[in-house]
Amino acid sequence: MATSLEAGPSTSRPLVDQPQHKAASHRMVSSRDVIISVKEKQSPFRESVPCMPFPLAVLCAILNIFIPGSGTFVSAFSVFCCGFSERRPCSAFGWNILAAFLQLLTVIILVGWIWSIHWGIMFVTLSSEYHHERLKKNRRSTRVSTSSPPPYRDDASPPEITLKSVD
């Protein structure tokens, strides 16, 4: 065990406190424990990348490969009807239009083309992750609902109810 010498060789104190009881050796949450969450800071361009339905994301990715910035331009309009982003719709629209313009402008030096392909990949990735999370959530909710009695079906005969009069 590592020890520290404070007042000379005769006085030593352990660096790590030993638990007093056997039960105290298990880690328990106390008021001294702190939960730290980390949120990665994204650029305004990255926050504006919309999550769209999968077919539209694939179409925008293909457009971005062949005509840099065109898929990004189409994706800008998706925040108003069928997509969403981390920013408000008007802000995301503006940042996407700016990104589409810059992708088209810098295509001459290949930066715009690479950037446009990267955004196309992000469109598909975001859409795929969102779809996967929704499926997982739906599976959890159906797993809970299967334990409840099945709903009444039209083709099944209704349960018989007998009423007894109390006289």
VODREN-680193 format. One record per residue (C-alpha): residue in three letters; residue number from 1; x, y, z. Coordinates in nm, 4 decimals. Example, Ala and Ser with C-alpha at 12.3 -4.5 7.8 and 13.67 -1.06 7.14 Angstrom:
2
+---------+-----+----------+----------+----------+
! residuo ! num !        u !        v !        w !
+---------+-----+----------+----------+----------+
!     ALA !   1 !   1.2300 !  -0.4500 !   0.7800 !
!     SER !   2 !   1.3670 !  -0.1060 !   0.7140 !
+---------+-----+----------+----------+----------+
REM end
This chain:
167
+---------+-----+----------+----------+----------+
! residuo ! num !        u !        v !        w !
+---------+-----+----------+----------+----------+
!     MET !   1 !   0.0000 !   0.0000 !   0.0000 !
!     ALA !   2 !   0.1282 !   0.3466 !  -0.0845 !
!     THR !   3 !   0.1872 !   0.5734 !   0.2140 !
!     SER !   4 !   0.2919 !   0.9347 !   0.2563 !
!     LEU !   5 !   0.5429 !   1.0503 !   0.5119 !
!     GLU !   6 !   0.4298 !   1.3728 !   0.6740 !
!     ALA !   7 !   0.6334 !   1.4310 !   0.9897 !
!     GLY !   8 !   0.9164 !   1.1840 !   0.9474 !
!     PRO !   9 !   0.9655 !   0.8123 !   0.9283 !
!     SER !  10 !   0.7604 !   0.7352 !   1.2417 !
!     THR !  11 !   0.4375 !   0.9032 !   1.1243 !
!     SER !  12 !   0.2748 !   0.7583 !   0.8167 !
!     ARG !  13 !  -0.0787 !   0.7831 !   0.6876 !
!     PRO !  14 !  -0.2310 !   0.5902 !   0.3957 !
!     LEU !  15 !  -0.3116 !   0.7875 !   0.0816 !
!     VAL !  16 !  -0.6283 !   0.5867 !   0.0230 !
!     ASP !  17 !  -0.8838 !   0.5519 !   0.3024 !
!     GLN !  18 !  -0.9703 !   0.1923 !   0.3865 !
!     PRO !  19 !  -1.3418 !   0.1074 !   0.4224 !
!     GLN !  20 !  -1.4422 !   0.0536 !   0.7841 !
!     HIS !  21 !  -1.6943 !  -0.2225 !   0.7204 !
!     LYS !  22 !  -1.7228 !  -0.4953 !   0.4646 !
!     ALA !  23 !  -2.0522 !  -0.3504 !   0.3366 !
!     ALA !  24 !  -1.8914 !  -0.0093 !   0.2935 !
!     SER !  25 !  -1.6571 !  -0.1432 !   0.0266 !
!     HIS !  26 !  -1.9397 !  -0.1281 !  -0.2320 !
!     ARG !  27 !  -1.9644 !   0.2029 !  -0.4155 !
!     MET !  28 !  -2.2773 !   0.3916 !  -0.3113 !
!     VAL !  29 !  -2.4111 !   0.7181 !  -0.4487 !
!     SER !  30 !  -2.3815 !   0.9993 !  -0.2012 !
!     SER !  31 !  -2.4250 !   1.3727 !  -0.2011 !
!     ARG !  32 !  -2.0557 !   1.4052 !  -0.2857 !
!     ASP !  33 !  -2.0946 !   1.2193 !  -0.6155 !
!     VAL !  34 !  -2.1260 !   1.4419 !  -0.9182 !
!     ILE !  35 !  -2.2801 !   1.3523 !  -1.2519 !
!     ILE !  36 !  -2.1041 !   1.5176 !  -1.5405 !
!     SER !  37 !  -2.2593 !   1.5372 !  -1.8831 !
!     VAL !  38 !  -2.0692 !   1.6347 !  -2.1922 !
!     LYS !  39 !  -2.2349 !   1.8023 !  -2.4890 !
!     GLU !  40 !  -2.0136 !   1.8499 !  -2.7866 !
!     LYS !  41 !  -2.0299 !   2.2024 !  -2.9262 !
!     GLN !  42 !  -2.1312 !   2.1929 !  -3.2901 !
!     SER !  43 !  -2.0794 !   2.4607 !  -3.5515 !
!     PRO !  44 !  -2.3883 !   2.6404 !  -3.6836 !
!     PHE !  45 !  -2.3461 !   2.4560 !  -4.0137 !
!     ARG !  46 !  -2.3449 !   2.1152 !  -3.8427 !
!     GLU !  47 !  -2.6423 !   2.2049 !  -3.6207 !
!     SER !  48 !  -2.8367 !   2.2986 !  -3.9336 !
!     VAL !  49 !  -2.7996 !   1.9657 !  -4.1137 !
!     PRO !  50 !  -3.1597 !   1.8399 !  -4.1259 !
!     CYS !  51 !  -3.2781 !   1.4916 !  -4.0399 !
!     MET !  52 !  -3.5085 !   1.3977 !  -4.3264 !
!     PRO !  53 !  -3.7073 !   1.0925 !  -4.4285 !
!     PHE !  54 !  -3.4682 !   0.8263 !  -4.5596 !
!     PRO !  55 !  -3.5682 !   0.8405 !  -4.9307 !
!     LEU !  56 !  -3.5270 !   1.2197 !  -4.9356 !
!     ALA !  57 !  -3.1901 !   1.1909 !  -4.7571 !
!     VAL !  58 !  -3.0670 !   0.9448 !  -5.0206 !
!     LEU !  59 !  -3.1934 !   1.1702 !  -5.3022 !
!     CYS !  60 !  -3.0147 !   1.4731 !  -5.1511 !
!     ALA !  61 !  -2.6950 !   1.2695 !  -5.1082 !
!     ILE !  62 !  -2.7043 !   1.1615 !  -5.4740 !
!     LEU !  63 !  -2.7705 !   1.5200 !  -5.5840 !
!     ASN !  64 !  -2.4765 !   1.6393 !  -5.3735 !
!     ILE !  65 !  -2.2463 !   1.3848 !  -5.5397 !
!     PHE !  66 !  -2.3312 !   1.4863 !  -5.8969 !
!     ILE !  67 !  -2.4127 !   1.8568 !  -5.8557 !
!     PRO !  68 !  -2.2385 !   1.9870 !  -5.5407 !
!     GLY !  69 !  -2.4675 !   2.1979 !  -5.3241 !
!     SER !  70 !  -2.7895 !   2.0974 !  -5.4985 !
!     GLY !  71 !  -2.8821 !   1.8339 !  -5.2394 !
!     THR !  72 !  -2.8010 !   2.0779 !  -4.9618 !
!     PHE !  73 !  -3.0263 !   2.3348 !  -5.1309 !
!     VAL !  74 !  -3.3145 !   2.0827 !  -5.1451 !
!     SER !  75 !  -3.2523 !   1.9825 !  -4.7828 !
!     ALA !  76 !  -3.2885 !   2.3461 !  -4.6761 !
!     PHE !  77 !  -3.6566 !   2.3349 !  -4.7708 !
!     SER !  78 !  -3.7118 !   2.0057 !  -4.5866 !
!     VAL !  79 !  -3.6866 !   2.1771 !  -4.2461 !
!     PHE !  80 !  -4.0227 !   2.3407 !  -4.3175 !
!     CYS !  81 !  -4.2190 !   2.0323 !  -4.4182 !
!     CYS !  82 !  -4.0703 !   1.6934 !  -4.3406 !
!     GLY !  83 !  -3.7327 !   1.7324 !  -4.1692 !
!     PHE !  84 !  -3.5954 !   1.8837 !  -3.8516 !
!     SER !  85 !  -3.2625 !   2.0045 !  -3.7191 !
!     GLU !  86 !  -3.1084 !   2.1206 !  -3.3927 !
!     ARG !  87 !  -3.1792 !   2.4820 !  -3.4856 !
!     ARG !  88 !  -3.5068 !   2.6652 !  -3.5469 !
!     PRO !  89 !  -3.6446 !   2.6072 !  -3.8986 !
!     CYS !  90 !  -3.5757 !   2.9599 !  -4.0290 !
!     SER !  91 !  -3.2215 !   2.9560 !  -3.8956 !
!     ALA !  92 !  -3.1536 !   2.6074 !  -4.0313 !
!     PHE !  93 !  -3.2929 !   2.7135 !  -4.3695 !
!     GLY !  94 !  -3.0566 !   3.0112 !  -4.3863 !
!     TRP !  95 !  -2.7491 !   2.8110 !  -4.2848 !
!     ASN !  96 !  -2.8334 !   2.5378 !  -4.5386 !
!     ILE !  97 !  -2.8784 !   2.7901 !  -4.8205 !
!     LEU !  98 !  -2.5436 !   2.9465 !  -4.7263 !
!     ALA !  99 !  -2.3785 !   2.6035 !  -4.7163 !
!     ALA ! 100 !  -2.5243 !   2.5125 !  -5.0573 !
!     PHE ! 101 !  -2.3949 !   2.8394 !  -5.2043 !
!     LEU ! 102 !  -2.0480 !   2.7898 !  -5.0525 !
!     GLN ! 103 !  -2.0354 !   2.4268 !  -5.1700 !
!     LEU ! 104 !  -2.1142 !   2.5377 !  -5.5233 !
!     LEU ! 105 !  -1.8715 !   2.8300 !  -5.5045 !
!     THR ! 106 !  -1.5768 !   2.6225 !  -5.3796 !
!     VAL ! 107 !  -1.6328 !   2.3273 !  -5.6144 !
!     ILE ! 108 !  -1.3571 !   2.4684 !  -5.8387 !
!     ILE ! 109 !  -1.0910 !   2.3859 !  -5.5784 !
!     LEU ! 110 !  -1.2573 !   2.0491 !  -5.4907 !
!     VAL ! 111 !  -1.3322 !   2.1626 !  -5.1346 !
!     GLY ! 112 !  -1.6982 !   2.2221 !  -5.2182 !
!     TRP ! 113 !  -1.7337 !   1.8830 !  -5.3838 !
!     ILE ! 114 !  -1.5788 !   1.6999 !  -5.0848 !
!     TRP ! 115 !  -1.7877 !   1.9091 !  -4.8423 !
!     SER ! 116 !  -2.1004 !   1.8353 !  -5.0454 !
!     ILE ! 117 !  -2.0332 !   1.4594 !  -5.0418 !
!     HIS ! 118 !  -1.9684 !   1.4766 !  -4.6665 !
!     TRP ! 119 !  -2.3049 !   1.6466 !  -4.6139 !
!     GLY ! 120 !  -2.4747 !   1.3836 !  -4.8292 !
!     ILE ! 121 !  -2.3273 !   1.1145 !  -4.6057 !
!     MET ! 122 !  -2.4491 !   1.3053 !  -4.2983 !
!     PHE ! 123 !  -2.8019 !   1.3284 !  -4.4460 !
!     VAL ! 124 !  -2.8192 !   0.9503 !  -4.4845 !
!     THR ! 125 !  -2.6501 !   0.8805 !  -4.1498 !
!     LEU ! 126 !  -2.8808 !   1.1110 !  -3.9518 !
!     SER ! 127 !  -3.1878 !   0.9702 !  -4.1215 !
!     SER ! 128 !  -3.0761 !   0.6121 !  -4.0654 !
!     GLU ! 129 !  -2.9948 !   0.6722 !  -3.6966 !
!     TYR ! 130 !  -3.3279 !   0.8458 !  -3.6390 !
!     HIS ! 131 !  -3.5175 !   0.5638 !  -3.8106 !
!     HIS ! 132 !  -3.3257 !   0.3048 !  -3.6053 !
!     GLU ! 133 !  -3.4025 !   0.4873 !  -3.2775 !
!     ARG ! 134 !  -3.7734 !   0.5094 !  -3.3681 !
!     LEU ! 135 !  -3.7848 !   0.1360 !  -3.4394 !
!     LYS ! 136 !  -3.6170 !   0.0633 !  -3.1080 !
!     LYS ! 137 !  -3.8645 !   0.2879 !  -2.9264 !
!     ASN ! 138 !  -4.1602 !   0.1231 !  -3.1046 !
!     ARG ! 139 !  -4.0325 !  -0.2229 !  -3.0123 !
!     ARG ! 140 !  -4.0125 !  -0.1195 !  -2.6476 !
!     SER ! 141 !  -4.3667 !   0.0167 !  -2.6531 !
!     THR ! 142 !  -4.5076 !  -0.2945 !  -2.8256 !
!     ARG ! 143 !  -4.3256 !  -0.5160 !  -2.5786 !
!     VAL ! 144 !  -4.5060 !  -0.3350 !  -2.2978 !
!     SER ! 145 !  -4.8426 !  -0.3482 !  -2.4740 !
!     THR ! 146 !  -4.8230 !  -0.7235 !  -2.5462 !
!     SER ! 147 !  -4.8527 !  -0.7943 !  -2.1766 !
!     SER ! 148 !  -5.1927 !  -0.6209 !  -2.1725 !
!     PRO ! 149 !  -5.5006 !  -0.8073 !  -2.2958 !
!     PRO ! 150 !  -5.5521 !  -0.8052 !  -2.6725 !
!     PRO ! 151 !  -5.7930 !  -0.5447 !  -2.8108 !
!     TYR ! 152 !  -6.1491 !  -0.6340 !  -2.9045 !
!     ARG ! 153 !  -6.1721 !  -0.7629 !  -3.2606 !
!     ASP ! 154 !  -6.4777 !  -0.7303 !  -3.4817 !
!     ASP ! 155 !  -6.4628 !  -1.0883 !  -3.6055 !
!     ALA ! 156 !  -6.4613 !  -1.2333 !  -3.2543 !
!     SER ! 157 !  -6.7813 !  -1.2685 !  -3.0664 !
!     PRO ! 158 !  -6.8261 !  -1.0120 !  -2.7914 !
!     PRO ! 159 !  -6.8029 !  -1.1331 !  -2.4347 !
!     GLU ! 160 !  -7.1298 !  -1.2342 !  -2.2808 !
!     ILE ! 161 !  -7.2549 !  -1.0003 !  -2.0130 !
!     THR ! 162 !  -7.5296 !  -1.1081 !  -1.7784 !
!     LEU ! 163 !  -7.7060 !  -0.8581 !  -1.5656 !
!     LYS ! 164 !  -7.8606 !  -0.9645 !  -1.2386 !
!     SER ! 165 !  -8.1245 !  -0.7536 !  -1.0832 !
!     VAL ! 166 !  -8.0959 !  -0.6908 !  -0.7144 !
!     ASP ! 167 !  -8.4459 !  -0.7001 !  -0.5555 !
+---------+-----+----------+----------+----------+
REM end
